[in-house]
C-alpha cells in the first residue's frame, strides 16, 4: 500500500475540491473501480478486520459488479460485508429488486459467506417496518452507541436525471432525516415504496464513489459537481471526514468545464 490507495492518489490531485475521474468506456470504468474496491477492502481488513460496503442498484453498475465477480480471492470475500444503499419494497426475487440484481451480477459469483450479505428485510409487513428493521440491524452489526452513525468503508452511489441518489429524491421528507440510519420513501409516480440509507449515515462514510454514465445525466452532473445545487439530493452528499469521488463516462461529463476534469492514474 506504499503511496496510498488508488483513491488516495486521485484525491491528492483534486482541483478546487472537485474529485472527478473520467474514463472512456465501461471496461475501463469497471477495471478502475475493481482496483479501487480492492485497495479500500484490503486496507480496511488490515486495519480493523473487515470491509463494509453499501451498494446501489440500477443498470449503471452492472458491468462493474460482473467484472468484480471475476475475482474469487477468498481472503477478500470472507472479510467483506455487503449492504444495500437502498431497496424497493418488493420480494427479493422480484425483477425490480436491487438485491436480486446485485446477487445475480456479483454475489452469486464470489465466495462470500451468506452471513456477510445484509439484505433489507423486505419480508416485513410494510416498507416502514422494513426500514425500522434495517435501521436496527445496522446498529447491531456496527455496535453503535446511541445517536451515532456507522462508518462504511465504501458507499457506491448512482445518480438519476433528477439528481436523486440511493432513494433520496428531490423534495421528499427523507432528505431532512437527521437521526435514523434508514428510512422509508414514498414518491408519487413510482411503482414501489423504497427503503434508503439516510444522508447523515452516507456522509459518515470513509469513501463515497458516485458512478454515473450517460449523456442524459450530464445536466444533473453539472448541477451537482460544479454548481453544488443543494436542491438535488446528490449535491447533499458531502462526507464529513471522508473521500468523495465521481467516476464518469464521457457522456455524463460532457457539460463539465475542462478545469474540473482529470484522468485517474490506473
Protein Blocks (a to p, Z undefined) as FASTA:
>chain_A
ZZiafklmmmmmpgehiacdddfbfklmmmmmmmmmmmmmmmmmmmnopacddddedjkl
mmmmmmmmmpmcfklmmmpccddfbdcdddfkbmklmklmmmmmmmmmpccdfklpccdd
fkbfblklmmmmmmmmmmmmnopaehiacddfbdcddddfkopahjbdehiaklmpckbm
bdcdddehiabdcddddfklmmmpfbdcdddedjklmmmmmmmmmnopakbmklmpccfb
bcddddddfklmmmpcfklpccddZZ
